[in-house]
Amino acid sequence: MNHMDKTPKKYSVITIFPEVIEHYAGASILGRGQKAGAIKIEALNLRDYTELRHNQVDDTPYGGGAGMVLMAPPIYKAVETLVGPRDRRPTNTQVILMDPRGEPLTQKIARELSQLDHLVIICGRYEGIDERVREHLVDRTISVGPYVLSGGELPALTVIEATARLVPGVLGKEESLVQESHGTDETLEYPHYTKPADFRGYKVPDVLQSGDHAKIAAWRKQHSQKKSAR
């Protein structure tokens, strides 16, 4: 992605609860990033893409079983309206399905995704999504952890925040990225302290109050390595 131009990095989230995405995306870092023109986040209601009555987007699973499954046709229509079929999509675009069976999200993957111009993220619901979406429509399936949630909205927001904060212009202080946990060297960040220096007898380490920047840097490096080793 060419960050020298003014075209914002775009996120399109396909969901049956667009208000969840819109509310979070309008606040804090993501909200500021959008106001700065560095990113653009849109939430699309899957129900707008169904041709069935009553805005139906789910049905019972073949073979029986409890719960409902999101149908393939409205998801295909939403994605292909945005970016076309899988074999004719714009370059630097990926369609991602949030699913606990996907590859675990890591900082390395976040950096890869942050370089793309457009991410289309599909949020699952109910008992899951028709497998033909995974097999023939999406480019990548990503999980945020080995557990099950009610839907893909929180995982989608996790991907958005993990990648958007790596886009120039989103964070106020770009240098803070260098020293974060799981940064470029994949180590954990050192401990932080702030005022007061003595709280209930728990004191800030003397070295951090010494003003000796070399000793402070050495202390931080040592504790970062200890946390990473653990």
QUIHUQUI-V722514 format. One record per pair of residues at least 12 apart in sequence whose C-alpha atoms are under 8 Angstrom apart, sorted by the first residue. I is the first residue (numbers start at 1). GAP is how many residues later the second one is. If there is no record, write none. Layout:
i/gap
I/GAP
I/GAP
//
This chain:
i/gap
1/91
1/114
1/115
1/116
3/164
3/165
6/31
6/32
7/30
7/31
8/29
8/30
8/31
8/32
8/109
9/29
9/30
9/31
9/107
9/108
9/109
9/158
10/29
10/30
10/31
10/32
10/107
10/108
10/109
11/28
11/29
11/30
11/31
11/107
11/108
11/109
11/110
11/149
12/29
12/30
12/31
12/32
12/106
12/107
12/108
12/109
13/28
13/29
13/30
13/31
13/107
13/108
13/109
13/110
13/143
14/29
14/30
14/31
14/32
14/61
14/64
14/106
14/107
14/108
14/109
15/28
15/29
15/30
15/31
15/107
15/108
15/109
15/138
16/28
16/29
16/30
16/31
17/28
17/136
18/25
18/26
18/27
19/24
20/133
21/22
21/132
21/136
22/19
22/20
22/21
24/133
25/16
25/132
29/136
29/141
29/142
30/131
30/134
30/135
30/140
32/138
33/136
33/137
33/138
34/136
36/133
36/134
37/132
38/129
38/130
38/131
38/132
39/125
39/128
39/131
46/28
46/29
46/32
47/27
49/25
49/26
49/28
49/29
50/23
50/24
50/27
51/23
57/13
57/14
57/17
58/12
58/13
59/12
66/61
67/59
67/60
68/58
68/59
68/60
69/56
69/57
69/58
69/59
69/60
69/61
70/54
70/55
70/56
70/57
70/58
70/59
70/60
71/58
71/59
72/57
72/58
72/60
72/61
75/58
76/57
76/61
79/16
79/41
85/52
86/50
86/51
86/52
86/53
92/23
92/24
92/25
92/26
93/23
93/24
93/25
93/26
93/27
94/22
94/24
94/25
94/26
94/44
94/45
94/46
95/24
95/25
95/26
95/27
95/42
95/43
95/44
95/45
96/23
96/24
96/25
96/26
96/42
96/43
96/44
96/45
96/46
97/24
97/25
97/26
97/27
97/37
97/41
97/43
97/44
97/45
98/23
98/24
98/25
98/26
98/43
98/44
98/45
98/54
98/57
98/58
99/25
99/42
99/43
99/44
99/53
100/42
100/43
100/44
100/45
100/46
100/47
100/48
101/40
101/41
101/42
102/38
102/39
102/40
102/41
103/38
103/39
103/40
104/38
104/39
104/40
104/41
105/37
105/38
105/39
105/40
105/54
107/55
107/75
107/76
107/79
110/49
110/52
110/53
111/52
111/55
113/50
114/49
114/50
114/52
114/53
115/52
121/35
122/30
122/34
123/28
123/29
123/30
123/33
124/27
124/28
124/29
125/25
125/26
125/27
126/24
126/25
143/12
144/14
187/37
187/38
187/41
188/36
188/37
188/39
188/40
189/35
189/38
190/30
190/31
190/33
190/34
190/37
191/29
191/32
191/33
207/12
//
